[in-house]
Structures are given as structure tokens and as C-alpha cells.
Amino acid sequence: MKESGQVLLIAVFIGLLLLVAIPVIVLVNTTGIMHHVASAKRDKGTAIAEEGIQYAIQALKDNGPAKWASILAGGGAANYPADCPPTGSALIMGADGGQFKLACSIGTNGAQPYEVRVLSTAYMPDTGQATLVPTRTIQAFLSKKTLAVTLPSGYTASLAARLASPPSVMSSGNLYVGWGPIAVTSNQSWMVQDYTDSLNAGLVGGTPIFGWGPSQMDSKQNPRKFSPANIKGDGNLPAPYAGSQQRSGPYPGPNAGFPVSDNKEYWAWTSLGFSGPVDTATYVTMANASSCPNPPMCGNCAASIPGHCYFPSVGSDTAIFDTGFTVTGSPPVIVVDGNAQIKNVAMDVYPAGAIIVTGNLNLGPATDPTALTPANTPYHIPITAPLEYPYFAGWNQAGNQGQNQMGSENLHGFVYVGQSLTIDTCATNSTPGFWKLMGVLAVDGLLQVKTGSGLILWYDDIANHNVLMPTFALMIDSQNEIATQ
């Protein structure tokens, strides 16, 4: 009897436990299922919104370069694709059955003057309902693809300088690239450490020029460097700035045992993609419409149209641009088929013009500082400039990215050299003298900086996005998820 009572008590106790446990287990399982469903819904919504971004890119591309330019110029809703109007589209069916709405605009939420902002909002059935509701919104900033490198991730970086081979900096030579990345497109190993002492020659009264010591290309750890081959710096250098990281190779990357890729300063990946050739044919047409009343000096320097700026017959001769040369146009463009030398003259072709030399170009020697210094002109500090200084937050002009400034330079705008570019001496108020270019540079041969000479390139992304390419393509400058619209 006693044992039966104990069994009964145990059974009652177990029953009570089950009454409590079963709802808890059901609740936990239900919560887990609901979380899984919600996560899956978020993931699917993100995928649908990303598909919408790609759809918008294709729609804007198919819309054509003329309407793209009209959109950026504020030409009105009629220039936008029907599927991506400023006021928002109707629901669009994606390839996998997902539905989204698109809206395109300019000048909003930090869009740069060369960018179109795209909002893509995914629509999915509400829980337990047939009604479609907005679930995810992604914004992307698109721009025209010009001189750029495409990363394995699919994102694209616009370039300050695109070089066919690693630059050659002679003893006491100087090379500085600021606010934008530099890329070498060949498979030659890039020995950046060779530039370590190049700015030691840049001391004025014992003070480093710009407050810098040795060349930033190596010890200052900026700007970003892209190459499909090895990039090597000196891993034994001390940390150049307080709080920055001392380098120690090898970095993880595709080339084991070589300090190549930290994915901050060095980007050495065989899968990098580089933009195609410059549209020299269109630039020739623009040069024929530009005015050059005082042609360069040489035996074969006659312009195609007298008084204009296309010089088709220079060849192995050298067109010498010196004191008194001027160029004007809308935009101003100079094209030399052959070799050229720029001496005691400043040239401003910003923002949409160009200096095109299909042969070799020599900058200098120049001896007249007055002729080399134009009036102050505007330049644009790219919004991406902080990316060039991954180990140094206090870089020159920090906090001013995305803004227009005023400065003076010898060359202003886009410079393209079909063969080699040689930097010779330049008369300025500092020692040694630097050639200064504010804009963007492309060299399809060797960039060589001679002993005692220097080149400073300040990148301007407006100049870059005005470079003409034979094909019209768009790229994503940045993309992120925002509050559902």
C-alpha cells in the first residue's frame, strides 16, 4: 500500500513536470523556428534588393552615356530610365521571382557630383498574408567607370595613377601620390622599398617638405597600391606615426613568403581587373575644337587645323611646349601624335579636358617658376581619400574629403602618356623642385623620376570621372543597407 502511494506520488510529480516542460519546449522550438524564418526572410529580402541594384545598373547603362550626362547635369526626370525614376518605380519582377522597387536621384544623401544614388527596396508577402510589404532597402552610389581597378569582391576603386609598369625613382628623386590609389597593371614585381629615401632630399632648412620624412610610398604606408604581381616594401621600417602599425611580412596573399597584401595598403591579387584604353579618337575631335594660337615648337608641329590643338605629325620629333603657349576650349584638349616636352608653361584642362601624348612625354627641365605657377584653381578632395591612409588618421586635409578646395599646380586635369613619362627638374621655390599635377595620370609605358626631380600627384575624382573611355560602363562606388523605405 505504501509502495503504491509512492509510485502514485512519483507519477503525479512527473506529470506536473511535463505540464511545465512541454509548453516551454514548444515555446523554445516555436521561437527558434520563428527566428529561422525571420532570418531567412531578411536574407531573401537582401538578395532581392541587391538584384534590384544590378537591374538599375543595367537600366542606366542601357539608357546611354548622353542621358547619364544629362542626369548628372540636373536635366530632369525625362532623362532617367522608366524603371528607375526619381519618384520611384512600380513593382519590378526579378529573374528569380522576387519583386522590388527602384528610385534614382542625384545630389542626395552624400552623392558626389559624378554619382547617381539608387534605392532598391525588396517587397515580400507579409507574415500569413498575401499582401506585399517592403522588407529591405539597399542604397548604392553609382558612377561612370573610367580609370579604375575592380577588386575580387566586385567593388571598384577609381585610380589617381594607372601605370603599365612599376615606376622608376632615381636616387634623390621624389614621387608622391595623395588622396587616391596607384596601380601597376603588369606582372612585374613592384619593389616599393626602393623609394624609401627619396624624400630625404626634400629637406628645406632642415625641415621635411610637408612635414614628411622619407617617401610615403613605403615608410609612410600610403596610398593604396594595386598590382596583379608582388608588391614589396621594407618590413623592417619603424612605425612612421604614433599609433600606426609597424609592418612585418609576409602578409597573407596569393604569393606566399613575399610581403604583398594586407588589404589596406597593399592589394596584390592576380584577379584584379583594370579598365580599358582611353578614348583617344574622341579626344582628337575635342582637340580640333580647342584653341591653341601659339603652337608648340618643332619641325613637324603643324596643327591639323591651324590655331587648334591636334598635332598629328610630330612622330619621332618632339613638340616643345614653352613660355607663351595657351590652350582654351569647352573643354580644353591637347593631343600630340608623337613625343612632347612641357617646359616653362602651366596647363589647365580641368575638369573634362585632357593632355594626350601618344609617344613619350618629358616634364622639364624648367627654369621659370613664374611661368609654371597658374592662378589658384579648384580641386575636389575625394570622399574616398581616408582609404589611402589606413595607418594614419592625421593625413593632410583630413576631414575635408568631399569638399572643393583651391590650390595651384603646374598641370591640372587628366594627363595620358602612350609611352614613357620622364620627370626632369622643375624650378619652384622649394629644393628640389617638384612638378605638381592635380588630377589623374595614365602612363602606358614607364614613369621615371630623374635624380633631383619630383612629381606630386594630388588625385581629383571629378577629373577621373570625366576621363573618356571607348565603352560606357557603370560601377558601384559604395553600397549599404538603410532603413526600409
Secondary structure, 3 states (H helix, E strand, C coil): CHHHHHHHHHHHHHHHHHHHHHHHHHHHHHHHHHHHHHHHHHHHHHHHHHHHHHHHHHHHHHHCHHHHHHHHCCCCHHHCCCCCCCCCCCCEECCCCCEEEEEEECCCCCCCCCEEEEEEEEEEECCCCCCEEEEEEEEEEEEECCCEEECCCCCEEECCEEECCCCEECCCCEEEEECCCEEECCCCCEEHHHHCCHHHHCEECCEEHHHCCCCCCCCCCCCCEEECCCEECCCCCCCCCCCCCCCCCCCCCCCCCCCCCCCCCEEECCCCEECCCCCHHHHHHHHHHCECCCCCECCCCCCCCCCECEEEEEEEEEEEECCCCCCECCCCEEEEEEEEEECCCCEECCCCCEEEECCCEEECCECCHHHHCCCCEEEECCCCHHHHCCCCCCCCCCCCCCCEEEECCCEEEEEEECCCEEECCECCCCCCCCEEEEEEEEECCCEEECCCCEEEEEECHHHHHCCCCCCCCEEEEEEEEECCC
